[in-house]
Amino acid sequence: MMNSFWWGPKSDGGRRINWLSWDKLCLRKEEGGLGFRNLRDFNLAMLGKQGWNLITKPDSLIARLLKARYYRSGDFLSARLGHNPSFTWKGIWSSRAILLKGSRWRIGDDCSIDVWNNPWLRDAENFKVETPIMHDLAHLKVHDLWIHDCKEWDVELLGEIFSPRDA
C-alpha cells in the first residue's frame, strides 16, 4: 500500500518502478533516505509504551485486567503469551523483548529486587550480576546488601559475595 501511494497506481496494468526500497526510504535524510518512519518499529515502540504502562502503573484498570488474565502470579516482564491470547495481549506481549533489553531496576526502598535475576546494576553493557550464584544466597534481595540503619551499601559484604566488576 505504501509503495502504491508513493509510486502511483499501475496505469497500464504493467509493473511500475519502485525507485527506492522501503528500507532506503526509512533512512534519515542525512543518510540519503527520505526520513519516513519505519511503521513496524513505530508500532513496536507504541506497544512498548503500553507495556511500560503495565509495569509503572500496576493499579490501572487495564493493568489489573491483563494481570488477572495473563500473569496472575508474576509481573509483565516475566509473563508468558498464554493459551488463546487476545490480539491486544499478543501485541503488547511482543514488546517485552525490547523492554527487557533496555530496562533495569532503580534501587530505592523496595524489597523485591532479586540480586541474581533482575537487572539492577549501573553498567551500561550488562545490568545483571555476572558473579555465579552462591547456593546459600540464592534468594538474596538487593536490600539485604545495605547497612539498614543508614541505607548505605555494606561494602565489606559486597566484596565477599561479588566479583570486583559486580561489587
Secondary structure, 3 states (H helix, E strand, C coil): CHHHHHHCCCCCCCCCCCCCCHHHHCCCHHHCCCCCCCHHHHHHHHHHHHHHHHHHCCCCHHHHHHHHHHCCCCCHHHCCCCCCCCHHHHHHHHCHHHHHHHCCCCCCCCCCCECCCCCCCCCCCCCCCCCCCCHHHCCCEHHHHEECCCCEECHHHHHHHCCCCCC
